[in-house]
């Protein structure tokens, strides 16, 4: 039988006419590599073989027995076929029952000996029986009584249980994996031998066998640890290489006149907090160097990151360069634009409007140029703003993805600022940085994030970035009273909200992001098992539809039933940009009392008069996201409140929500969220491209550290990896995965 390679099409192994082939392809499994890297989700422990007499109710066990009798019948009342068999060994007999598997009556004929693995259950009559056990025939050879030499796949061992799809069970996947191993695929180790030895990792071939068919639990853990390590190792190699490459690139040195900066700060209506000053100083020092700054400015919601970034943009403009400020939504881009205008209004006093650079705003729906003075603002055609940017006439431009359109260029881009950068793909960030405008230079790069990112994720996803932290809120910010509201207490919350609105305050109502798979199950579907792996586009469309329905229903309920005397507005992502802008403007100008919205208000929305954040279905959100929502209030002079409205009184759900009441800051909460929900809640696959194993591995700080140490050691000896062709090729493949968006 010829040896196969990892890229061999799966049909060459299982057969082009195999019914399982189409179902595997439906799951995205088309090659030998795809199948072997479709790892088990868990294992059933059927390692110990029992006799009939030893079986106890509720026990998961493997029984070696002979089929004494077997019959198939159809239950018209239950609309299913039922196969019943009597299994016997030297200690006694027991009944086994299977549902909707009528073919077993021909496979497990009387006299056949087999292993049966399953749960020992108790019938209504009090009899012990095996419920739907997995079976595996014992192959007897002449002169040999037992199964010596037979390797079992489905019974009598640690049995792998895989992610499945309709019509394809774990048994079918195990059979396909076994067929692959019988063909002896060629495995090429790529982790350096020294790294394997130092961290006691099994070689690739051994690890693949062990993760699919482990002999012991320890062997399975060691195999999974190897694959967790290898993805993190590759990620660390790439981030460290990027940092090394950036260190030798040329960027424009952007000098800061300290006396000028002191004068600017003195004109602000507030004093920067200590960590704002520290972060600004770190940015100033970075931008003065001739190699590109690559820094992440991170702080809690409302901690004042935007003012620090705005001052950095002014430094770039003062040096004759341009700054591009990109945000993920139009609301957020406009919010930053308005913040900069307010800053200009303060520093213009005594300096004159002509001393301030023009500002630009470019989104899908608007192109605006602001000239520094009150009322000196005009809408222009988008191509005109693009032309002004190309001539260097607008030094600071805010915008969305519109900034990376082909028609937008810069004369001399010295600084790129990206807010909530994990919402952008790698190539989008690169496209903006490539618009530097002068040959060979790379702009300085400043990211901002209000999403509290755990240190483990920071070291991995953003390992090439330096970090500045804003750890305290500006003085005067009041704490937000937060409470978990079970269904029974909803009426009293409504009463409190009505009273606050009548006193002149405003309210956000956030409707939950409903997970499509969960919603399908709630409506009686069978989720992924029934539908197979839905496409990302279909899931996004379904999620949008569910979100929209949720918002509309809540808007109708509050408008007609709960608060018919109040002014209620609705906001969601399906609205046109101008409509969203107008709704937010009216809300900020107090023309509506309550805004019912999706998570579009998660970041960047600043309405000081809004004092209540009511989050429907709070248990459906991650803790970090709830923290973001809560930060939308507490921005004015009045006391603020956050109501976490739950749809259940279940202790487990409420225990998780209590973390947001107890956490001292967003970073502490993010660590808890990482433990509970995993890194996918911070970074979707679209942003990182990371395999599932790597995403799961990010939960383990020690593994992250070990992988980073190993990568640093390898790159110290051979930065371009010229000496190790296998490792160099693997890094290139992994880099392509990360950049595939």
C-alpha positions as CSV (number, residue, x, y, z in Angstrom):
1,X,0.0,0.0,0.0
2,X,1.7,3.3,-1.1
3,X,2.5,5.9,1.5
4,X,0.5,9.1,1.5
5,X,1.3,12.7,2.2
6,X,-0.5,15.2,4.4
7,X,-1.8,17.1,1.4
8,X,-3.2,13.9,-0.2
9,X,-6.9,14.3,-1.0
10,X,-9.0,12.4,1.5
11,X,-11.0,10.6,-1.2
12,X,-7.8,8.6,-2.1
13,X,-7.9,7.2,1.4
14,X,-11.6,6.6,2.3
15,X,-12.8,6.2,-1.3
16,X,-14.5,8.6,-3.6
17,X,-17.9,6.8,-3.1
18,X,-17.7,6.7,0.6
19,X,-20.8,8.3,2.2
20,X,-18.6,9.8,4.9
21,X,-16.5,11.7,2.4
22,X,-19.2,14.3,1.5
23,X,-20.0,14.7,5.2
24,X,-16.3,15.3,6.1
25,X,-16.0,17.8,3.3
26,X,-19.1,19.6,4.7
27,X,-17.0,20.1,7.8
28,X,-14.1,21.5,5.7
29,X,-12.1,18.3,6.0
30,X,-10.7,17.5,2.5
31,X,-7.1,16.3,2.9
32,X,-5.3,14.0,5.2
33,X,-3.9,17.0,7.1
34,X,-7.4,18.3,7.6
35,X,-8.5,15.0,9.1
36,X,-5.5,14.5,11.3
37,X,-5.8,18.0,12.7
38,X,-9.5,17.5,13.5
39,X,-8.7,16.8,17.1
40,X,-11.0,15.0,19.6
41,X,-13.0,17.3,21.8
42,X,-12.8,14.8,24.7
43,X,-12.3,11.1,25.5
44,X,-14.6,8.4,26.9
45,X,-12.7,6.2,29.3
46,X,-13.5,2.6,28.5
47,X,-10.1,1.3,29.4
48,X,-11.3,-1.2,32.1
49,X,-13.3,-4.3,31.0
50,X,-16.0,-5.5,33.4
51,X,-18.1,-8.6,33.7
52,X,-21.9,-8.5,33.7
53,X,-21.9,-9.2,37.4
54,X,-19.6,-6.2,38.1
55,X,-21.8,-3.6,36.3
56,X,-23.4,-0.9,38.5
57,X,-26.2,1.6,37.6
58,X,-24.8,4.8,36.0
59,X,-21.4,3.2,35.2
60,X,-19.5,3.9,32.0
61,X,-18.0,0.5,31.2
62,X,-16.7,-1.9,28.6
63,X,-18.2,-5.4,28.6
64,X,-16.7,-8.4,26.7
65,X,-19.7,-10.6,25.9
66,X,-21.3,-13.0,23.3
67,X,-24.5,-12.1,21.6
68,X,-27.1,-14.7,22.7
69,X,-30.1,-13.2,21.0
70,X,-30.9,-10.1,18.9
71,X,-34.1,-8.7,17.5
72,X,-35.2,-5.5,15.6
73,X,-38.7,-4.1,15.9
74,X,-40.4,-0.8,15.0
75,X,-42.1,1.4,17.7
76,X,-45.0,3.2,15.9
77,X,-45.8,5.1,19.1
78,X,-42.2,6.5,19.4
79,X,-41.7,6.6,15.6
80,X,-38.3,4.8,15.7
81,X,-36.7,1.4,15.3
82,X,-35.5,-0.4,18.3
83,X,-32.9,-3.2,18.4
84,X,-32.7,-5.3,21.6
85,X,-30.0,-8.0,22.3
86,X,-29.1,-10.3,25.1
87,X,-25.4,-10.2,25.9
88,X,-23.8,-12.9,28.1
89,X,-20.4,-13.8,29.7
90,X,-19.4,-16.3,32.3
91,X,-20.9,-14.2,35.1
92,X,-24.4,-13.7,33.7
93,X,-26.4,-11.8,31.0
94,X,-27.7,-8.3,30.3
95,X,-30.0,-6.6,27.8
96,X,-28.6,-4.0,25.4
97,X,-30.8,-1.5,23.5
98,X,-30.1,0.6,20.4
99,X,-32.4,3.2,18.7
100,X,-32.7,3.8,15.0
101,X,-29.9,1.4,14.1
102,X,-31.8,-1.5,12.5
103,X,-28.7,-2.8,10.6
104,X,-27.2,-4.0,13.9
105,X,-29.5,-7.0,13.9
106,X,-27.5,-8.3,10.9
107,X,-24.1,-7.2,12.2
108,X,-24.3,-8.5,15.7
109,X,-25.6,-12.0,15.0
110,X,-26.0,-14.6,17.7
111,X,-22.7,-16.2,18.6
112,X,-20.6,-13.2,17.8
113,X,-18.2,-12.0,20.5
114,X,-17.6,-8.3,20.9
115,X,-16.7,-5.4,23.2
116,X,-19.6,-3.3,24.2
117,X,-18.9,0.2,25.7
118,X,-21.6,2.4,27.2
119,X,-23.6,3.4,30.2
120,X,-25.3,0.9,32.5
121,X,-28.9,2.3,32.9
122,X,-31.9,1.1,34.9
123,X,-35.2,0.5,33.2
124,X,-38.6,1.5,34.5
125,X,-39.0,-2.1,35.7
126,X,-35.8,-1.8,37.7
127,X,-33.7,-4.0,35.3
128,X,-30.1,-3.1,34.5
129,X,-29.4,-2.7,30.7
130,X,-26.7,-1.1,28.4
131,X,-28.1,2.0,26.7
132,X,-27.0,2.4,23.1
133,X,-23.5,1.0,23.6
134,X,-20.7,1.3,21.1
135,X,-19.6,-2.2,19.9
136,X,-16.5,-3.6,18.3
137,X,-16.3,-7.2,17.1
138,X,-13.5,-9.4,18.5
139,X,-11.5,-11.0,15.6
140,X,-10.6,-14.6,16.5
141,X,-7.8,-16.3,14.7
142,X,-7.2,-20.1,14.5
143,X,-5.6,-21.4,17.6
144,X,-6.0,-18.1,19.5
145,X,-8.8,-17.7,22.0
146,X,-8.5,-14.1,22.9
147,X,-8.0,-10.8,21.0
148,X,-4.2,-10.9,21.3
149,X,-2.7,-8.4,18.8
150,X,-6.0,-6.7,18.0
151,X,-6.1,-2.9,18.5
152,X,-9.5,-1.6,19.4
153,X,-10.6,1.8,18.2
154,X,-14.1,2.2,19.6
155,X,-14.1,0.2,22.9
156,X,-11.7,-1.1,25.6
157,X,-9.6,2.1,25.6
158,X,-9.6,5.9,25.8
159,X,-12.1,6.5,23.0
160,X,-11.9,9.9,21.2
161,X,-15.1,11.8,20.7
162,X,-14.9,14.4,17.9
163,X,-16.9,17.5,16.8
164,X,-19.5,15.9,14.6
165,X,-22.0,16.8,11.9
166,X,-25.3,15.3,10.7
167,X,-24.9,11.8,9.5
168,X,-21.3,11.5,10.7
169,X,-20.6,10.2,14.1
170,X,-17.4,10.0,16.1
171,X,-17.3,6.3,15.2
172,X,-17.2,7.2,11.5
173,X,-14.5,9.8,12.0
174,X,-12.4,7.3,14.1
175,X,-12.7,4.8,11.2
176,X,-11.4,7.4,8.7
177,X,-8.5,8.3,11.0
178,X,-7.6,4.7,11.4
179,X,-7.6,4.2,7.6
180,X,-5.2,7.2,7.3
181,X,-2.8,5.7,9.9
182,X,-2.9,2.3,8.1
183,X,-1.5,4.1,5.0
184,X,1.5,5.4,7.0
185,X,1.4,9.1,6.1
186,X,4.7,10.9,5.8
187,X,5.3,13.2,8.8
188,X,8.1,15.8,8.8
189,X,9.1,17.2,12.1
190,X,9.7,21.0,12.0
191,X,10.1,22.0,15.7
192,X,13.9,22.1,16.4
193,X,15.2,19.1,18.2
194,X,16.6,21.2,21.0
195,X,13.2,22.8,21.6
196,X,11.5,19.4,21.7
197,X,14.0,18.1,24.2
198,X,14.0,21.2,26.4
199,X,10.2,21.3,26.8
200,X,9.7,17.5,26.8
201,X,7.4,17.6,23.8
202,X,6.6,14.4,21.8
203,X,7.7,14.3,18.1
204,X,5.0,15.1,15.5
205,X,4.2,11.5,14.4
206,X,4.0,10.3,18.0
207,X,1.8,13.2,19.0
208,X,-0.6,12.7,16.2
209,X,-1.1,9.0,17.1
210,X,-1.4,9.9,20.8
211,X,-4.0,12.7,20.3
212,X,-6.3,10.4,18.3
213,X,-5.7,7.0,20.0
214,X,-4.0,7.6,23.4
215,X,-3.1,4.7,25.6
216,X,-3.3,6.8,28.7
217,X,-4.7,10.2,29.8
218,X,-1.2,11.5,30.3
219,X,-0.3,10.5,26.8
220,X,-3.3,12.5,25.5
221,X,-2.4,15.5,27.6
222,X,1.2,15.4,26.3
223,X,0.0,15.3,22.7
224,X,-2.4,18.2,23.1
225,X,0.3,20.2,24.9
226,X,2.6,19.7,21.9
227,X,0.0,21.1,19.5
228,X,-0.9,24.0,21.8
229,X,2.8,24.8,22.2
230,X,3.5,24.7,18.4
231,X,0.8,27.2,17.5
232,X,1.9,29.6,20.2
233,X,5.6,29.0,19.2
234,X,4.8,30.0,15.6
235,X,2.9,33.0,16.7
236,X,5.7,34.2,19.0
237,X,8.3,33.7,16.2
238,X,6.2,35.9,13.9
239,X,5.5,38.6,16.4
240,X,9.2,38.7,17.5
241,X,10.4,38.8,13.9
242,X,8.0,41.7,13.2
243,X,9.4,43.6,16.1
244,X,13.0,42.9,14.9
245,X,12.1,44.1,11.3
246,X,10.5,47.2,12.6
247,X,13.5,48.1,14.6
248,X,15.6,48.5,11.5
249,X,13.0,50.4,9.5
250,X,13.2,54.2,9.1
251,X,10.5,56.6,10.4
252,X,10.4,60.4,10.6
253,X,11.7,61.7,13.9
254,X,8.9,63.8,15.3
255,X,10.4,66.2,17.8
256,X,8.5,67.7,20.7
257,X,9.0,71.2,22.1
258,X,8.5,70.6,25.8
259,X,7.6,74.2,26.5
260,X,5.1,74.2,23.7
261,X,3.6,71.0,25.1
262,X,3.4,72.5,28.7
263,X,1.6,75.4,27.2
264,X,-1.0,73.1,25.5
265,X,-1.6,71.1,28.7
266,X,-2.0,74.3,30.7
267,X,-4.9,75.4,28.4
268,X,-6.9,72.2,29.0
269,X,-9.9,72.4,31.3
270,X,-8.6,69.5,33.3
271,X,-5.2,68.1,34.4
272,X,-4.0,64.9,32.9
273,X,-3.9,61.9,35.3
274,X,-0.5,60.5,36.3
275,X,-0.8,57.5,33.9
276,X,-2.0,59.8,31.1
277,X,1.2,61.9,31.6
278,X,3.3,58.8,31.7
279,X,1.8,57.3,28.6
280,X,2.1,60.7,26.7
281,X,5.8,60.8,27.7
282,X,6.4,57.3,26.4
283,X,4.8,58.2,23.1
284,X,6.8,61.4,22.8
285,X,10.0,59.5,23.4
286,X,9.1,56.9,20.8
287,X,8.1,59.4,18.1
288,X,11.4,61.2,18.5
289,X,13.4,58.2,17.4
290,X,14.2,57.4,13.8
291,X,12.6,53.9,13.9
292,X,8.8,53.4,14.0
293,X,7.0,53.5,17.2
294,X,4.7,50.5,17.6
295,X,2.8,51.1,20.8
296,X,-0.6,50.0,22.3
297,X,-2.3,52.6,24.6
298,X,-4.7,50.7,26.8
299,X,-7.0,51.9,29.4
300,X,-10.5,51.5,30.9
301,X,-13.5,53.1,29.2
302,X,-13.5,56.8,29.9
303,X,-9.9,56.9,31.1
304,X,-8.8,59.5,28.6
305,X,-6.9,57.7,25.9
306,X,-8.3,59.9,23.1
307,X,-6.8,63.1,24.5
308,X,-3.4,61.5,24.7
309,X,-3.6,60.3,21.1
310,X,-4.9,63.7,20.0
311,X,-1.8,65.4,21.5
312,X,0.4,62.9,19.6
313,X,-1.4,63.9,16.4
314,X,-0.7,67.5,17.1
315,X,3.0,66.7,17.5
316,X,3.0,65.1,14.1
317,X,1.3,68.1,12.5
318,X,3.7,70.5,14.2
319,X,6.6,68.6,12.6
320,X,5.0,69.0,9.1
321,X,3.7,65.4,8.9
322,X,0.1,64.0,8.8
323,X,-1.7,61.8,11.3
324,X,-4.4,59.3,10.3
325,X,-6.9,58.3,13.0
326,X,-8.9,55.2,12.1
327,X,-11.9,53.8,14.1
328,X,-14.0,50.8,13.4
329,X,-17.4,52.6,13.3
330,X,-18.7,55.9,12.0
331,X,-20.0,56.8,15.4
332,X,-16.6,56.3,17.0
333,X,-14.8,58.1,14.2
334,X,-17.1,61.1,14.6
335,X,-16.7,60.9,18.4
336,X,-12.9,61.3,18.1
337,X,-13.4,64.1,15.6
338,X,-15.6,66.0,18.0
339,X,-13.2,65.4,20.9
340,X,-10.4,66.9,18.8
341,X,-12.6,69.9,17.9
342,X,-13.2,70.5,21.7
343,X,-9.5,70.3,22.3
344,X,-8.9,72.9,19.6
345,X,-11.5,75.2,21.2
346,X,-9.6,75.2,24.4
347,X,-6.0,75.6,23.0
348,X,-7.1,78.2,20.4
349,X,-7.5,80.8,23.1
350,X,-4.6,83.1,22.7
351,X,-3.0,81.1,19.9
352,X,-5.5,82.0,17.2
353,X,-7.4,79.7,14.9
354,X,-4.7,80.0,12.2
355,X,-2.2,78.4,14.5
356,X,-4.1,75.1,14.5
357,X,-4.0,72.6,11.7
358,X,-7.2,71.7,9.7
359,X,-9.0,68.5,10.7
360,X,-10.7,66.1,8.3
361,X,-13.4,63.5,8.8
362,X,-13.9,60.8,6.2
363,X,-16.5,58.1,6.5
364,X,-18.8,56.2,4.1
365,X,-21.4,58.9,4.5
366,X,-19.4,62.2,5.1
367,X,-16.4,64.2,4.2
368,X,-15.8,67.2,6.4
369,X,-13.0,69.7,6.9
370,X,-12.8,71.8,10.1
371,X,-10.5,74.8,10.1
372,X,-10.0,75.4,13.8
373,X,-12.4,78.2,14.6
374,X,-16.0,78.2,15.7
375,X,-18.2,77.5,12.7
376,X,-15.3,77.1,10.3
377,X,-16.4,73.7,9.1
378,X,-17.6,72.6,5.7
379,X,-18.7,69.4,4.0
380,X,-16.8,68.7,0.8
381,X,-17.0,65.9,-1.8
382,X,-15.0,62.9,-0.7
383,X,-12.6,63.2,-3.7
384,X,-11.8,66.8,-2.7
385,X,-10.9,65.7,0.8
386,X,-8.7,62.9,-0.7
387,X,-7.0,65.5,-2.9
388,X,-6.4,67.8,0.0
389,X,-4.9,64.9,2.0
390,X,-2.6,64.0,-1.0
391,X,-1.4,67.6,-1.1
392,X,-0.8,67.7,2.7
393,X,-3.4,70.4,3.3
394,X,-5.2,68.4,6.0
395,X,-2.7,67.3,8.5
396,X,-5.0,65.3,10.8
397,X,-7.7,63.1,9.4
398,X,-10.2,60.9,11.2
399,X,-12.1,58.1,9.5
400,X,-13.3,54.6,9.2
401,X,-12.3,52.0,6.6
402,X,-12.8,54.8,4.1
403,X,-9.2,55.9,4.9
404,X,-7.8,52.9,3.2
405,X,-9.6,53.4,-0.1
406,X,-7.4,53.6,-3.2
407,X,-8.6,57.2,-3.8
408,X,-7.2,58.3,-0.4
409,X,-3.4,59.1,-0.2
410,X,-1.2,61.2,2.0
411,X,1.6,63.5,1.2
412,X,3.6,62.7,4.3
413,X,2.0,60.3,6.8
414,X,4.0,60.4,10.0
415,X,1.6,58.8,12.5
416,X,-1.2,56.2,12.3
417,X,-3.6,55.9,15.2
418,X,-6.0,53.0,15.3
419,X,-8.7,52.7,17.9
420,X,-10.0,49.3,19.0
421,X,-7.3,47.8,16.8
422,X,-8.3,44.1,17.3
423,X,-11.5,44.9,15.3
424,X,-9.3,45.5,12.2
425,X,-7.6,42.8,10.2
426,X,-3.9,42.7,9.7
427,X,-4.0,43.7,6.1
428,X,-6.2,46.7,6.8
429,X,-3.7,48.1,9.3
430,X,-0.9,47.4,6.8
431,X,-2.8,49.2,4.0
432,X,-3.1,52.4,6.0
433,X,0.6,52.2,7.1
434,X,1.6,51.8,3.5
435,X,0.2,55.2,2.6
436,X,3.2,57.0,4.1
437,X,3.7,59.1,1.0
438,X,7.5,59.4,1.2
439,X,9.9,56.8,-0.1
440,X,11.1,54.3,2.3
441,X,9.7,55.7,5.5
442,X,7.2,54.0,7.8
443,X,4.8,56.0,9.9
444,X,4.8,55.7,13.7
445,X,2.0,53.4,14.9
446,X,-0.2,54.0,17.9
447,X,-3.0,51.6,18.8
448,X,-5.7,52.3,21.4
449,X,-8.0,49.8,23.1
450,X,-10.6,50.2,25.8
451,X,-11.2,46.4,25.7
452,X,-9.3,45.2,28.8
453,X,-7.0,42.6,27.3
454,X,-5.4,40.0,29.7
455,X,-1.6,39.9,29.8
456,X,-1.6,36.4,28.4
457,X,-3.3,37.6,25.2
458,X,-1.2,40.7,25.1
459,X,2.0,38.8,25.0
460,X,0.7,36.6,22.2
461,X,-1.5,38.5,19.9
462,X,0.2,41.9,20.4
463,X,3.7,40.6,21.2
464,X,5.3,43.1,18.8
465,X,3.8,46.1,20.5
466,X,5.1,48.1,23.4
467,X,2.5,48.8,26.0
468,X,1.3,52.0,27.7
469,X,-1.4,51.7,30.4
470,X,-3.8,54.3,31.7
471,X,-4.8,52.8,35.0
472,X,-7.0,55.4,36.6
473,X,-10.1,57.4,35.6
474,X,-10.1,61.2,35.4
475,X,-10.8,63.0,38.7
476,X,-14.5,63.7,39.2
477,X,-15.8,60.5,37.6
478,X,-18.3,58.9,40.0
479,X,-18.5,55.2,40.6
480,X,-21.4,53.5,38.7
481,X,-23.9,51.6,41.0
482,X,-24.3,48.1,39.4
483,X,-26.9,45.5,40.2
484,X,-28.1,42.2,38.8
485,X,-31.8,42.2,38.2
486,X,-33.6,38.9,38.1
487,X,-37.0,38.6,36.3
488,X,-38.9,39.1,39.6
489,X,-37.4,42.5,40.2
490,X,-37.8,43.9,36.7
491,X,-40.9,46.1,37.6
492,X,-39.0,48.0,40.3
493,X,-36.2,48.7,37.9
494,X,-38.7,50.1,35.4
495,X,-40.1,52.3,38.1
496,X,-36.7,53.7,39.0
497,X,-35.9,54.4,35.3
498,X,-39.2,56.2,34.8
499,X,-38.4,58.4,37.9
500,X,-34.9,59.2,36.6
501,X,-36.1,60.2,33.2
502,X,-38.7,62.5,34.7
503,X,-35.9,64.1,36.6
504,X,-34.2,64.9,33.3
505,X,-31.8,62.0,32.9
506,X,-31.5,59.6,29.9
507,X,-31.2,55.8,29.4
508,X,-29.4,53.3,27.2
509,X,-31.1,49.9,26.7
510,X,-28.8,47.3,25.1
511,X,-30.3,44.2,23.5
512,X,-28.3,41.0,23.6
513,X,-26.2,39.5,20.8
514,X,-27.9,36.2,20.4
515,X,-25.6,33.3,19.4
516,X,-27.1,31.7,16.3
517,X,-26.4,28.1,17.4
518,X,-28.0,28.7,20.8
519,X,-31.0,30.3,19.3
520,X,-31.5,27.5,16.8
521,X,-31.5,25.0,19.7
522,X,-33.9,27.1,21.7
523,X,-36.4,26.9,18.7
524,X,-36.2,23.1,18.6
525,X,-33.5,22.7,16.0
526,X,-30.5,20.5,16.4
527,X,-27.9,23.1,16.0
528,X,-24.7,22.3,14.3
529,X,-25.3,18.6,14.3
530,X,-28.3,19.0,12.1
531,X,-27.1,21.7,9.8
532,X,-23.4,21.0,9.5
533,X,-20.9,23.8,9.6
534,X,-22.7,27.0,8.6
535,X,-20.7,29.4,6.6
536,X,-19.3,32.5,8.4
537,X,-21.5,34.7,6.1
538,X,-24.6,32.8,7.0
539,X,-23.9,33.0,10.7
540,X,-23.3,36.7,10.5
541,X,-26.5,37.2,8.6
542,X,-28.4,35.1,11.1
543,X,-26.9,37.0,14.0
544,X,-27.8,40.3,12.4
545,X,-31.4,39.2,11.9
546,X,-31.7,38.0,15.4
547,X,-30.2,41.1,16.8
548,X,-32.5,43.3,14.8
549,X,-35.5,41.3,15.9
550,X,-34.5,41.6,19.5
551,X,-34.0,45.4,19.2
552,X,-37.3,45.9,17.4
553,X,-39.3,43.8,19.9
554,X,-37.7,45.7,22.9
555,X,-38.4,49.0,21.2
556,X,-42.1,48.1,20.7
557,X,-42.5,46.7,24.2
558,X,-41.0,49.8,25.9
559,X,-42.8,52.3,23.7
560,X,-46.3,50.8,24.0
561,X,-46.4,48.8,27.2
562,X,-43.7,50.0,29.7
563,X,-43.0,53.7,29.0
564,X,-45.8,55.0,26.7
565,X,-45.3,58.5,28.0
566,X,-41.5,58.7,27.2
567,X,-39.7,59.5,24.0
568,X,-37.9,56.3,22.9
569,X,-35.5,55.9,19.9
570,X,-34.0,52.8,18.3
571,X,-30.5,52.3,16.9
572,X,-29.0,49.2,15.1
573,X,-26.3,48.3,12.6
574,X,-28.7,47.9,9.7
575,X,-29.5,51.5,9.6
576,X,-27.8,53.8,7.1
577,X,-24.9,55.9,8.4
578,X,-26.7,59.2,8.2
579,X,-29.7,57.8,10.0
580,X,-27.5,56.4,12.8
581,X,-25.7,59.8,13.0
582,X,-29.0,61.7,13.3
583,X,-30.4,59.3,16.0
584,X,-27.3,59.7,18.1
585,X,-27.3,63.5,17.6
586,X,-30.9,63.8,18.8
587,X,-30.2,61.6,21.8
588,X,-27.2,63.7,22.8
589,X,-29.3,66.8,22.4
590,X,-31.9,65.3,24.7
591,X,-34.6,65.0,22.1
592,X,-35.2,61.4,23.1
593,X,-35.2,59.9,26.6
594,X,-34.3,56.2,26.0
595,X,-32.2,54.7,23.3
596,X,-32.8,51.0,22.5
597,X,-29.7,49.7,20.7
598,X,-27.5,46.8,19.8
599,X,-23.9,46.7,20.8
600,X,-23.2,49.6,18.3
601,X,-22.8,51.8,21.4
602,X,-20.3,49.5,23.0
603,X,-17.4,51.9,22.4
604,X,-16.9,55.6,21.7
605,X,-20.4,57.0,22.6
606,X,-20.2,59.9,25.0
607,X,-23.6,61.2,26.3
608,X,-22.9,62.8,29.7
609,X,-26.6,63.2,30.5
610,X,-27.2,59.4,30.2
611,X,-27.1,58.0,33.7
612,X,-28.7,54.5,33.3
613,X,-27.4,51.6,31.3
614,X,-29.9,48.7,31.2
615,X,-28.5,45.5,29.6
616,X,-31.1,42.9,28.5
617,X,-30.1,39.3,28.7
618,X,-26.9,40.2,30.5
619,X,-25.8,36.6,30.9
620,X,-25.4,36.3,27.1
621,X,-22.6,38.8,27.1
622,X,-18.9,38.4,28.0
623,X,-17.8,40.2,31.2
624,X,-15.4,42.5,29.3
625,X,-18.2,43.6,27.0
626,X,-20.5,44.3,29.9
627,X,-17.8,46.4,31.3
628,X,-17.6,48.3,28.0
629,X,-21.4,49.0,28.1
630,X,-21.3,50.2,31.7
631,X,-18.6,52.7,30.7
632,X,-21.1,54.5,28.5
633,X,-22.6,56.1,31.6
634,X,-21.1,57.8,34.6
635,X,-19.6,60.5,32.4
636,X,-21.5,63.5,33.8
637,X,-22.2,65.2,37.1
638,X,-25.1,62.9,38.1
639,X,-25.0,59.5,39.9
640,X,-25.2,56.7,37.4
641,X,-26.6,53.1,37.4
642,X,-26.1,49.9,35.5
643,X,-28.8,47.2,35.5
644,X,-27.8,43.7,34.4
645,X,-31.2,42.3,33.4
646,X,-31.2,38.5,33.5
647,X,-33.6,36.1,31.8
648,X,-33.1,33.5,34.5
649,X,-32.6,33.2,38.2
650,X,-30.1,30.5,37.8
651,X,-27.3,30.8,40.3
652,X,-24.5,29.8,37.8
653,X,-25.4,32.7,35.4
654,X,-25.7,35.2,38.2
655,X,-22.5,34.0,39.9
656,X,-20.6,34.8,36.7
657,X,-22.2,38.3,36.5
658,X,-21.2,39.0,40.1
659,X,-17.6,39.2,38.9
660,X,-18.4,42.6,37.3
661,X,-19.6,43.8,40.7
662,X,-16.5,42.7,42.5
663,X,-13.7,43.5,39.9
664,X,-11.5,46.5,40.8
665,X,-10.8,47.4,37.2
666,X,-11.3,46.2,33.6
667,X,-8.0,44.2,33.5
668,X,-9.0,42.1,36.5
669,X,-12.3,41.4,34.9
670,X,-10.7,40.5,31.6
671,X,-8.6,37.8,33.3
672,X,-11.8,36.4,34.8
673,X,-13.5,36.5,31.4
674,X,-10.6,34.7,29.8
675,X,-11.0,31.9,32.3
676,X,-14.7,31.6,31.8
677,X,-15.2,32.1,28.1
678,X,-11.9,31.9,26.4
679,X,-9.9,34.2,24.2
680,X,-12.4,34.1,21.3
681,X,-14.5,36.6,23.2
682,X,-11.7,39.2,22.8
683,X,-10.5,38.3,19.3
684,X,-12.6,36.6,16.6
685,X,-10.9,34.2,14.1
686,X,-11.4,36.9,11.4
687,X,-9.0,39.2,13.3
688,X,-6.4,36.7,14.4
689,X,-6.7,33.7,12.1
690,X,-5.6,31.6,15.0
691,X,-6.5,27.9,15.0
692,X,-8.8,26.6,17.7
693,X,-6.0,24.9,19.6
694,X,-4.0,28.1,19.7
695,X,-7.0,30.1,20.9
696,X,-7.5,27.6,23.7
697,X,-3.8,27.6,24.6
698,X,-3.9,31.3,25.2
699,X,-5.7,30.5,28.5
700,X,-2.4,29.1,29.9
701,X,0.1,31.9,30.9
702,X,2.9,29.4,31.6
703,X,2.6,27.9,28.1
704,X,2.6,31.4,26.6
705,X,5.8,32.2,28.5
706,X,7.5,28.9,27.5
707,X,6.7,29.4,23.8
708,X,8.0,33.0,23.9
709,X,11.2,32.0,25.6
710,X,11.7,29.2,23.0
711,X,11.0,31.6,20.1
712,X,13.4,34.2,21.5
713,X,16.2,31.6,21.9
714,X,15.8,30.4,18.3
715,X,15.8,33.9,16.8
716,X,18.8,34.9,18.8
717,X,20.9,32.3,17.0
718,X,19.2,32.6,13.6
719,X,16.9,35.7,13.1
720,X,15.9,34.9,9.4
721,X,15.7,31.1,10.1
722,X,18.1,30.4,7.3
723,X,19.6,27.3,9.0
724,X,16.3,25.5,9.4
725,X,14.3,25.2,6.1
726,X,11.5,23.1,7.7
727,X,10.9,25.7,10.5
728,X,11.1,28.6,8.0
729,X,8.5,27.0,5.7
730,X,6.2,26.3,8.7
731,X,6.4,30.0,9.8
732,X,5.6,31.2,6.3
733,X,2.5,28.9,6.2
734,X,1.3,30.1,9.6
735,X,1.9,33.7,8.6
736,X,-0.3,33.2,5.6
737,X,-3.1,31.8,7.9
738,X,-2.9,34.9,10.1
739,X,-3.1,37.3,7.2
740,X,-5.9,35.4,5.4
741,X,-9.0,37.6,6.2
